[in-house]
């Protein structure tokens, strides 16, 4: 594991402290979730990095408003059609 140092304004640190978690843990979580949101890492990898089950991850990100599925309308229609054939 690598260690980095980030300079943050005091008001940002104060906001991070409101999470009732160490600032380092909160910053790590935010970075990992953003990487997931951008499609850089998988949901299973995020769950592993954050120490939660995959189902727990899906529920957690849902509460945060981060979608688990990122499909276009056409992709969703295709998925529905395929599942109805089963």
C-alpha positions in Angstrom: 0.0 0.0 0.0 1.2 3.5 -0.8 0.9 6.6 1.3 0.3 10.0 -0.1 -0.1 13.4 1.5 -2.8 15.8 0.5 -3.1 19.4 1.6 -6.7 20.3 2.3 -8.3 23.5 3.5 -9.5 23.5 7.1 -13.2 23.8 6.1 -12.9 20.7 3.9 -11.3 18.8 6.8 -14.1 19.9 9.1 -16.6 18.6 6.6 -14.8 15.3 6.4 -14.8 15.0 10.2 -18.6 15.2 10.1 -18.7 11.6 8.8 -17.5 10.4 12.2 -14.8 8.4 10.5 -11.1 9.2 10.3 -10.4 11.7 7.5 -8.1 9.2 5.9 -10.8 6.6 5.7 -13.4 9.0 4.4 -11.0 10.3 1.7 -10.1 6.8 0.7 -13.8 5.9 0.4 -14.5 9.0 -1.7 -11.6 8.2 -4.1 -12.6 4.6 -4.5 -16.3 5.5 -5.1 -15.3 8.1 -7.7 -13.1 5.6 -9.5 -16.1 3.2 -9.6 -18.5 6.0 -10.8 -16.0 6.7 -13.6 -15.9 3.0 -14.6 -12.3 2.6 -13.7 -12.8 -0.3 -11.2 -15.5 -3.0 -10.7 -18.1 -3.2 -8.0 -16.5 -6.3 -6.6 -13.1 -4.5 -6.3 -14.7 -1.5 -4.6 -16.5 -3.8 -2.1 -13.2 -5.5 -1.4 -11.4 -2.2 -0.9 -14.1 -0.9 1.4 -14.4 -4.1 3.3 -18.0 -4.8 2.6 -20.0 -7.5 0.7 -21.0 -6.9 -2.8 -24.7 -6.7 -1.8 -23.7 -4.2 0.9 -21.8 -2.2 -1.6 -24.8 -2.1 -4.0 -27.1 -1.0 -1.1 -24.6 1.6 0.1 -24.1 3.2 -3.3 -27.8 3.2 -3.9 -28.3 5.3 -0.7 -25.5 7.6 -2.1 -27.3 8.0 -5.5 -24.5 6.1 -7.4 -26.2 3.8 -9.9 -25.2 0.2 -10.0 -26.4 -0.2 -13.6 -25.4 2.3 -16.2 -27.3 1.2 -19.3 -28.8 3.2 -22.1 -32.5 2.8 -22.7 -31.8 0.5 -25.6 -29.5 -1.7 -23.6 -32.1 -1.9 -20.8 -34.8 -2.9 -23.4 -32.4 -5.6 -24.8 -31.8 -7.0 -21.3 -35.5 -7.1 -20.6 -36.2 -8.9 -23.8 -33.4 -11.4 -23.2 -34.6 -12.1 -19.6 -38.2 -12.6 -20.8 -37.0 -15.3 -23.2 -35.6 -17.4 -20.3 
